[in-house]
Amino acid sequence: MLPGRKPPLAAGIAVAAVAVALTTLLVFALDDVAPVLSLGVVYLLAVLLVAIVWGAWLGIATALASALAFNFFHIPPTGRLTIATGEDWVGLAVFFFAAVSSSWLAQVARSLAAEANQRRQEADLSAEMARLLLRGGRLEEALPPVGQRLAAALGLSSAAIELNPVDAGGRTVVFPLREGSRQIGTLVLSAGEEEAVLKRVQLRVAPALEALLAAALERDALQAEVVETAALRRSDVIKTALLRAVSHDLRSPLTAVLTAAEALRSPSITEDERRELAQAVIEEATRLSRLIDNLLDLSRLEADAAEPRPEWSSLEEVIGAAIDDLALPEGTFRLAVDGRLPPVRADAAQLERAFANLLDNAHRHSGGHPVSVRARDVGGRILIRVVDRGPGIPQAQRDRIFEPFYRSGTDRTGHRGSGLGLAIVRGFVEANGGRVWVESLPNQATSFVVELPIEPASPESEPASPPAGPGRGGAGS
């Protein structure tokens, strides 16, 4: 491959002198096997070597030196710069013309090779800049690596790309990057670069960079539109589901409370009927309160505002508190917790809220059978299984039951909740570093599995009891 930069001129002169001297000695060794005039072609090797590396002018000088050496040492009369016959004049003239022509051809070949090498470098640079600018992520983060790659490829002391217009200073040269008449960025280089390099950047590198930067900006704009559209669509879904919940799920307990309260005003009801109506008011008000809590919890999770406050907690106490919150008849849940279960470092209120929703969901689908709750340490992680004996969950619904407002009930089961509970379970469990999934077979039991990490407990850490009182079922905020 031909070099892109010429070595020092002094080195070229030295190489030319040595090459001419060695060639002269070589001709002495060959003059016994070939006519002297035909051996002049050997000097072309030295001329070509110098012309290829140092250019045509030093090649021509080498050709002239070769002609003089050839005349002085080999063309009779030797030892003098004279030529005795016309045949020798023609031979020397042909040699000199061939040497000069070879120098110019070597220079052209060198220039073409250097141009091809530059084009290859620019193509590689464009491909690398395209990869950095269009691979995704924030455009501002991709610009510094692109500037570094550009400087390394072109041998620049520094290069930077700015998205805003930049004025040239005493130490910088700027190239505005435009898309049509609009400036979309600025390429900033050091003012100490060679004029040929700056011209190369202006004519060949800057246009390619303009096209790539315009494509990257267009990609960012399209991505922003996609994200905004997805957010608006998600917001519309949430709003629609929320309106449905408010219009139906909230209206049902409100209607029941109002109906029971209206009936309590009647003087004709018996004492037993009054107690039943009062109990109905309490149950529907509790249902209404739980639904409102779920809506608030989901809104915090959707807004990424449910930041957990981790503390060392006893998982058995957390699950027990969730069972107490549901206020269901004794025997509804069968709890089996490994006695050697270590404490967990998590937000106890959030976990209690998650288990309350998970247990309530299992109870509603258990068909009147007790719900099994088992917790044990499995290979450095805690697994909690909540198993009901309900009809199971179809495969088509299994991947969606943790989505907000998705209702997995069927007409056959008659259980169609608000679609909030399992979404809250997943949100709070994942917020505390765990995960939750479902295992189910058609017409068989359904098992919800909660996995929580185990952290090494400090010697002084003690499990904290879940918060007591009316606010115990809160989401922790």
Secondary structure as a PSIPRED ss2 file (coil, helix, strand):
# PSIPRED VFORMAT (PSIPRED V4.0)

   1 M C   1.000  0.000  0.000
   2 L C   1.000  0.000  0.000
   3 P C   1.000  0.000  0.000
   4 G C   1.000  0.000  0.000
   5 R C   1.000  0.000  0.000
   6 K C   1.000  0.000  0.000
   7 P C   1.000  0.000  0.000
   8 P C   1.000  0.000  0.000
   9 L H   0.000  1.000  0.000
  10 A H   0.000  1.000  0.000
  11 A H   0.000  1.000  0.000
  12 G H   0.000  1.000  0.000
  13 I H   0.000  1.000  0.000
  14 A H   0.000  1.000  0.000
  15 V H   0.000  1.000  0.000
  16 A H   0.000  1.000  0.000
  17 A H   0.000  1.000  0.000
  18 V H   0.000  1.000  0.000
  19 A H   0.000  1.000  0.000
  20 V H   0.000  1.000  0.000
  21 A H   0.000  1.000  0.000
  22 L H   0.000  1.000  0.000
  23 T H   0.000  1.000  0.000
  24 T H   0.000  1.000  0.000
  25 L H   0.000  1.000  0.000
  26 L H   0.000  1.000  0.000
  27 V H   0.000  1.000  0.000
  28 F H   0.000  1.000  0.000
  29 A H   0.000  1.000  0.000
  30 L H   0.000  1.000  0.000
  31 D C   1.000  0.000  0.000
  32 D C   1.000  0.000  0.000
  33 V C   1.000  0.000  0.000
  34 A C   1.000  0.000  0.000
  35 P C   1.000  0.000  0.000
  36 V C   1.000  0.000  0.000
  37 L H   0.000  1.000  0.000
  38 S H   0.000  1.000  0.000
  39 L H   0.000  1.000  0.000
  40 G H   0.000  1.000  0.000
  41 V H   0.000  1.000  0.000
  42 V H   0.000  1.000  0.000
  43 Y H   0.000  1.000  0.000
  44 L H   0.000  1.000  0.000
  45 L H   0.000  1.000  0.000
  46 A H   0.000  1.000  0.000
  47 V H   0.000  1.000  0.000
  48 L H   0.000  1.000  0.000
  49 L H   0.000  1.000  0.000
  50 V H   0.000  1.000  0.000
  51 A H   0.000  1.000  0.000
  52 I H   0.000  1.000  0.000
  53 V H   0.000  1.000  0.000
  54 W H   0.000  1.000  0.000
  55 G C   1.000  0.000  0.000
  56 A H   0.000  1.000  0.000
  57 W H   0.000  1.000  0.000
  58 L H   0.000  1.000  0.000
  59 G H   0.000  1.000  0.000
  60 I H   0.000  1.000  0.000
  61 A H   0.000  1.000  0.000
  62 T H   0.000  1.000  0.000
  63 A H   0.000  1.000  0.000
  64 L H   0.000  1.000  0.000
  65 A H   0.000  1.000  0.000
  66 S H   0.000  1.000  0.000
  67 A H   0.000  1.000  0.000
  68 L H   0.000  1.000  0.000
  69 A H   0.000  1.000  0.000
  70 F H   0.000  1.000  0.000
  71 N H   0.000  1.000  0.000
  72 F H   0.000  1.000  0.000
  73 F H   0.000  1.000  0.000
  74 H C   1.000  0.000  0.000
  75 I C   1.000  0.000  0.000
  76 P C   1.000  0.000  0.000
  77 P C   1.000  0.000  0.000
  78 T C   1.000  0.000  0.000
  79 G C   1.000  0.000  0.000
  80 R C   1.000  0.000  0.000
  81 L C   1.000  0.000  0.000
  82 T C   1.000  0.000  0.000
  83 I C   1.000  0.000  0.000
  84 A C   1.000  0.000  0.000
  85 T C   1.000  0.000  0.000
  86 G H   0.000  1.000  0.000
  87 E H   0.000  1.000  0.000
  88 D H   0.000  1.000  0.000
  89 W H   0.000  1.000  0.000
  90 V H   0.000  1.000  0.000
  91 G H   0.000  1.000  0.000
  92 L H   0.000  1.000  0.000
  93 A H   0.000  1.000  0.000
  94 V H   0.000  1.000  0.000
  95 F H   0.000  1.000  0.000
  96 F H   0.000  1.000  0.000
  97 F H   0.000  1.000  0.000
  98 A H   0.000  1.000  0.000
  99 A H   0.000  1.000  0.000
 100 V H   0.000  1.000  0.000
 101 S H   0.000  1.000  0.000
 102 S H   0.000  1.000  0.000
 103 S H   0.000  1.000  0.000
 104 W H   0.000  1.000  0.000
 105 L H   0.000  1.000  0.000
 106 A H   0.000  1.000  0.000
 107 Q H   0.000  1.000  0.000
 108 V H   0.000  1.000  0.000
 109 A H   0.000  1.000  0.000
 110 R H   0.000  1.000  0.000
 111 S H   0.000  1.000  0.000
 112 L H   0.000  1.000  0.000
 113 A H   0.000  1.000  0.000
 114 A H   0.000  1.000  0.000
 115 E H   0.000  1.000  0.000
 116 A H   0.000  1.000  0.000
 117 N H   0.000  1.000  0.000
 118 Q H   0.000  1.000  0.000
 119 R H   0.000  1.000  0.000
 120 R H   0.000  1.000  0.000
 121 Q H   0.000  1.000  0.000
 122 E H   0.000  1.000  0.000
 123 A H   0.000  1.000  0.000
 124 D H   0.000  1.000  0.000
 125 L H   0.000  1.000  0.000
 126 S H   0.000  1.000  0.000
 127 A H   0.000  1.000  0.000
 128 E H   0.000  1.000  0.000
 129 M H   0.000  1.000  0.000
 130 A H   0.000  1.000  0.000
 131 R H   0.000  1.000  0.000
 132 L H   0.000  1.000  0.000
 133 L H   0.000  1.000  0.000
 134 L H   0.000  1.000  0.000
 135 R C   1.000  0.000  0.000
 136 G C   1.000  0.000  0.000
 137 G C   1.000  0.000  0.000
 138 R C   1.000  0.000  0.000
 139 L H   0.000  1.000  0.000
 140 E H   0.000  1.000  0.000
 141 E H   0.000  1.000  0.000
 142 A H   0.000  1.000  0.000
 143 L H   0.000  1.000  0.000
 144 P H   0.000  1.000  0.000
 145 P H   0.000  1.000  0.000
 146 V H   0.000  1.000  0.000
 147 G H   0.000  1.000  0.000
 148 Q H   0.000  1.000  0.000
 149 R H   0.000  1.000  0.000
 150 L H   0.000  1.000  0.000
 151 A H   0.000  1.000  0.000
 152 A H   0.000  1.000  0.000
 153 A H   0.000  1.000  0.000
 154 L H   0.000  1.000  0.000
 155 G C   1.000  0.000  0.000
 156 L C   1.000  0.000  0.000
 157 S C   1.000  0.000  0.000
 158 S C   1.000  0.000  0.000
 159 A E   0.000  0.000  1.000
 160 A E   0.000  0.000  1.000
 161 I E   0.000  0.000  1.000
 162 E E   0.000  0.000  1.000
 163 L C   1.000  0.000  0.000
 164 N C   1.000  0.000  0.000
 165 P C   1.000  0.000  0.000
 166 V C   1.000  0.000  0.000
 167 D C   1.000  0.000  0.000
 168 A C   1.000  0.000  0.000
 169 G C   1.000  0.000  0.000
 170 G C   1.000  0.000  0.000
 171 R C   1.000  0.000  0.000
 172 T E   0.000  0.000  1.000
 173 V E   0.000  0.000  1.000
 174 V E   0.000  0.000  1.000
 175 F E   0.000  0.000  1.000
 176 P E   0.000  0.000  1.000
 177 L E   0.000  0.000  1.000
 178 R E   0.000  0.000  1.000
 179 E E   0.000  0.000  1.000
 180 G C   1.000  0.000  0.000
 181 S C   1.000  0.000  0.000
 182 R E   0.000  0.000  1.000
 183 Q E   0.000  0.000  1.000
 184 I E   0.000  0.000  1.000
 185 G E   0.000  0.000  1.000
 186 T E   0.000  0.000  1.000
 187 L E   0.000  0.000  1.000
 188 V E   0.000  0.000  1.000
 189 L E   0.000  0.000  1.000
 190 S E   0.000  0.000  1.000
 191 A C   1.000  0.000  0.000
 192 G C   1.000  0.000  0.000
 193 E C   1.000  0.000  0.000
 194 E C   1.000  0.000  0.000
 195 E H   0.000  1.000  0.000
 196 A H   0.000  1.000  0.000
 197 V H   0.000  1.000  0.000
 198 L H   0.000  1.000  0.000
 199 K H   0.000  1.000  0.000
 200 R H   0.000  1.000  0.000
 201 V H   0.000  1.000  0.000
 202 Q H   0.000  1.000  0.000
 203 L H   0.000  1.000  0.000
 204 R H   0.000  1.000  0.000
 205 V H   0.000  1.000  0.000
 206 A H   0.000  1.000  0.000
 207 P H   0.000  1.000  0.000
 208 A H   0.000  1.000  0.000
 209 L H   0.000  1.000  0.000
 210 E H   0.000  1.000  0.000
 211 A H   0.000  1.000  0.000
 212 L H   0.000  1.000  0.000
 213 L H   0.000  1.000  0.000
 214 A H   0.000  1.000  0.000
 215 A H   0.000  1.000  0.000
 216 A H   0.000  1.000  0.000
 217 L H   0.000  1.000  0.000
 218 E H   0.000  1.000  0.000
 219 R H   0.000  1.000  0.000
 220 D H   0.000  1.000  0.000
 221 A H   0.000  1.000  0.000
 222 L H   0.000  1.000  0.000
 223 Q H   0.000  1.000  0.000
 224 A H   0.000  1.000  0.000
 225 E H   0.000  1.000  0.000
 226 V H   0.000  1.000  0.000
 227 V H   0.000  1.000  0.000
 228 E H   0.000  1.000  0.000
 229 T H   0.000  1.000  0.000
 230 A H   0.000  1.000  0.000
 231 A H   0.000  1.000  0.000
 232 L H   0.000  1.000  0.000
 233 R H   0.000  1.000  0.000
 234 R H   0.000  1.000  0.000
 235 S H   0.000  1.000  0.000
 236 D H   0.000  1.000  0.000
 237 V H   0.000  1.000  0.000
 238 I H   0.000  1.000  0.000
 239 K H   0.000  1.000  0.000
 240 T H   0.000  1.000  0.000
 241 A H   0.000  1.000  0.000
 242 L H   0.000  1.000  0.000
 243 L H   0.000  1.000  0.000
 244 R H   0.000  1.000  0.000
 245 A H   0.000  1.000  0.000
 246 V H   0.000  1.000  0.000
 247 S H   0.000  1.000  0.000
 248 H H   0.000  1.000  0.000
 249 D H   0.000  1.000  0.000
 250 L C   1.000  0.000  0.000
 251 R H   0.000  1.000  0.000
 252 S H   0.000  1.000  0.000
 253 P H   0.000  1.000  0.000
 254 L H   0.000  1.000  0.000
 255 T H   0.000  1.000  0.000
 256 A H   0.000  1.000  0.000
 257 V H   0.000  1.000  0.000
 258 L H   0.000  1.000  0.000
 259 T H   0.000  1.000  0.000
 260 A H   0.000  1.000  0.000
 261 A H   0.000  1.000  0.000
 262 E H   0.000  1.000  0.000
 263 A H   0.000  1.000  0.000
 264 L H   0.000  1.000  0.000
 265 R C   1.000  0.000  0.000
 266 S C   1.000  0.000  0.000
 267 P C   1.000  0.000  0.000
 268 S C   1.000  0.000  0.000
 269 I C   1.000  0.000  0.000
 270 T C   1.000  0.000  0.000
 271 E H   0.000  1.000  0.000
 272 D H   0.000  1.000  0.000
 273 E H   0.000  1.000  0.000
 274 R H   0.000  1.000  0.000
 275 R H   0.000  1.000  0.000
 276 E H   0.000  1.000  0.000
 277 L H   0.000  1.000  0.000
 278 A H   0.000  1.000  0.000
 279 Q H   0.000  1.000  0.000
 280 A H   0.000  1.000  0.000
 281 V H   0.000  1.000  0.000
 282 I H   0.000  1.000  0.000
 283 E H   0.000  1.000  0.000
 284 E H   0.000  1.000  0.000
 285 A H   0.000  1.000  0.000
 286 T H   0.000  1.000  0.000
 287 R H   0.000  1.000  0.000
 288 L H   0.000  1.000  0.000
 289 S H   0.000  1.000  0.000
 290 R H   0.000  1.000  0.000
 291 L H   0.000  1.000  0.000
 292 I H   0.000  1.000  0.000
 293 D H   0.000  1.000  0.000
 294 N H   0.000  1.000  0.000
 295 L H   0.000  1.000  0.000
 296 L H   0.000  1.000  0.000
 297 D H   0.000  1.000  0.000
 298 L H   0.000  1.000  0.000
 299 S H   0.000  1.000  0.000
 300 R H   0.000  1.000  0.000
 301 L H   0.000  1.000  0.000
 302 E H   0.000  1.000  0.000
 303 A C   1.000  0.000  0.000
 304 D C   1.000  0.000  0.000
 305 A C   1.000  0.000  0.000
 306 A C   1.000  0.000  0.000
 307 E C   1.000  0.000  0.000
 308 P C   1.000  0.000  0.000
 309 R C   1.000  0.000  0.000
 310 P C   1.000  0.000  0.000
 311 E E   0.000  0.000  1.000
 312 W E   0.000  0.000  1.000
 313 S E   0.000  0.000  1.000
 314 S C   1.000  0.000  0.000
 315 L H   0.000  1.000  0.000
 316 E H   0.000  1.000  0.000
 317 E H   0.000  1.000  0.000
 318 V H   0.000  1.000  0.000
 319 I H   0.000  1.000  0.000
 320 G H   0.000  1.000  0.000
 321 A H   0.000  1.000  0.000
 322 A H   0.000  1.000  0.000
 323 I H   0.000  1.000  0.000
 324 D H   0.000  1.000  0.000
 325 D H   0.000  1.000  0.000
 326 L H   0.000  1.000  0.000
 327 A C   1.000  0.000  0.000
 328 L C   1.000  0.000  0.000
 329 P C   1.000  0.000  0.000
 330 E C   1.000  0.000  0.000
 331 G C   1.000  0.000  0.000
 332 T C   1.000  0.000  0.000
 333 F E   0.000  0.000  1.000
 334 R E   0.000  0.000  1.000
 335 L E   0.000  0.000  1.000
 336 A E   0.000  0.000  1.000
 337 V E   0.000  0.000  1.000
 338 D C   1.000  0.000  0.000
 339 G C   1.000  0.000  0.000
 340 R C   1.000  0.000  0.000
 341 L C   1.000  0.000  0.000
 342 P C   1.000  0.000  0.000
 343 P C   1.000  0.000  0.000
 344 V E   0.000  0.000  1.000
 345 R E   0.000  0.000  1.000
 346 A E   0.000  0.000  1.000
 347 D C   1.000  0.000  0.000
 348 A H   0.000  1.000  0.000
 349 A H   0.000  1.000  0.000
 350 Q H   0.000  1.000  0.000
 351 L H   0.000  1.000  0.000
 352 E H   0.000  1.000  0.000
 353 R H   0.000  1.000  0.000
 354 A H   0.000  1.000  0.000
 355 F H   0.000  1.000  0.000
 356 A H   0.000  1.000  0.000
 357 N H   0.000  1.000  0.000
 358 L H   0.000  1.000  0.000
 359 L H   0.000  1.000  0.000
 360 D H   0.000  1.000  0.000
 361 N H   0.000  1.000  0.000
 362 A H   0.000  1.000  0.000
 363 H H   0.000  1.000  0.000
 364 R H   0.000  1.000  0.000
 365 H C   1.000  0.000  0.000
 366 S C   1.000  0.000  0.000
 367 G C   1.000  0.000  0.000
 368 G C   1.000  0.000  0.000
 369 H C   1.000  0.000  0.000
 370 P C   1.000  0.000  0.000
 371 V E   0.000  0.000  1.000
 372 S E   0.000  0.000  1.000
 373 V E   0.000  0.000  1.000
 374 R E   0.000  0.000  1.000
 375 A E   0.000  0.000  1.000
 376 R E   0.000  0.000  1.000
 377 D E   0.000  0.000  1.000
 378 V C   1.000  0.000  0.000
 379 G C   1.000  0.000  0.000
 380 G C   1.000  0.000  0.000
 381 R E   0.000  0.000  1.000
 382 I E   0.000  0.000  1.000
 383 L E   0.000  0.000  1.000
 384 I E   0.000  0.000  1.000
 385 R E   0.000  0.000  1.000
 386 V E   0.000  0.000  1.000
 387 V E   0.000  0.000  1.000
 388 D E   0.000  0.000  1.000
 389 R C   1.000  0.000  0.000
 390 G C   1.000  0.000  0.000
 391 P C   1.000  0.000  0.000
 392 G C   1.000  0.000  0.000
 393 I C   1.000  0.000  0.000
 394 P C   1.000  0.000  0.000
 395 Q H   0.000  1.000  0.000
 396 A H   0.000  1.000  0.000
 397 Q H   0.000  1.000  0.000
 398 R H   0.000  1.000  0.000
 399 D C   1.000  0.000  0.000
 400 R C   1.000  0.000  0.000
 401 I C   1.000  0.000  0.000
 402 F C   1.000  0.000  0.000
 403 E C   1.000  0.000  0.000
 404 P C   1.000  0.000  0.000
 405 F C   1.000  0.000  0.000
 406 Y C   1.000  0.000  0.000
 407 R C   1.000  0.000  0.000
 408 S C   1.000  0.000  0.000
 409 G C   1.000  0.000  0.000
 410 T C   1.000  0.000  0.000
 411 D C   1.000  0.000  0.000
 412 R C   1.000  0.000  0.000
 413 T C   1.000  0.000  0.000
 414 G C   1.000  0.000  0.000
 415 H C   1.000  0.000  0.000
 416 R C   1.000  0.000  0.000
 417 G C   1.000  0.000  0.000
 418 S C   1.000  0.000  0.000
 419 G C   1.000  0.000  0.000
 420 L C   1.000  0.000  0.000
 421 G H   0.000  1.000  0.000
 422 L H   0.000  1.000  0.000
 423 A H   0.000  1.000  0.000
 424 I H   0.000  1.000  0.000
 425 V H   0.000  1.000  0.000
 426 R H   0.000  1.000  0.000
 427 G H   0.000  1.000  0.000
 428 F H   0.000  1.000  0.000
 429 V H   0.000  1.000  0.000
 430 E H   0.000  1.000  0.000
 431 A H   0.000  1.000  0.000
 432 N C   1.000  0.000  0.000
 433 G C   1.000  0.000  0.000
 434 G C   1.000  0.000  0.000
 435 R E   0.000  0.000  1.000
 436 V E   0.000  0.000  1.000
 437 W E   0.000  0.000  1.000
 438 V E   0.000  0.000  1.000
 439 E E   0.000  0.000  1.000
 440 S E   0.000  0.000  1.000
 441 L C   1.000  0.000  0.000
 442 P C   1.000  0.000  0.000
 443 N C   1.000  0.000  0.000
 444 Q C   1.000  0.000  0.000
 445 A C   1.000  0.000  0.000
 446 T E   0.000  0.000  1.000
 447 S E   0.000  0.000  1.000
 448 F E   0.000  0.000  1.000
 449 V E   0.000  0.000  1.000
 450 V E   0.000  0.000  1.000
 451 E E   0.000  0.000  1.000
 452 L E   0.000  0.000  1.000
 453 P E   0.000  0.000  1.000
 454 I C   1.000  0.000  0.000
 455 E C   1.000  0.000  0.000
 456 P C   1.000  0.000  0.000
 457 A C   1.000  0.000  0.000
 458 S C   1.000  0.000  0.000
 459 P C   1.000  0.000  0.000
 460 E C   1.000  0.000  0.000
 461 S C   1.000  0.000  0.000
 462 E C   1.000  0.000  0.000
 463 P C   1.000  0.000  0.000
 464 A E   0.000  0.000  1.000
 465 S C   1.000  0.000  0.000
 466 P C   1.000  0.000  0.000
 467 P C   1.000  0.000  0.000
 468 A C   1.000  0.000  0.000
 469 G C   1.000  0.000  0.000
 470 P H   0.000  1.000  0.000
 471 G H   0.000  1.000  0.000
 472 R H   0.000  1.000  0.000
 473 G H   0.000  1.000  0.000
 474 G C   1.000  0.000  0.000
 475 A C   1.000  0.000  0.000
 476 G C   1.000  0.000  0.000
 477 S C   1.000  0.000  0.000
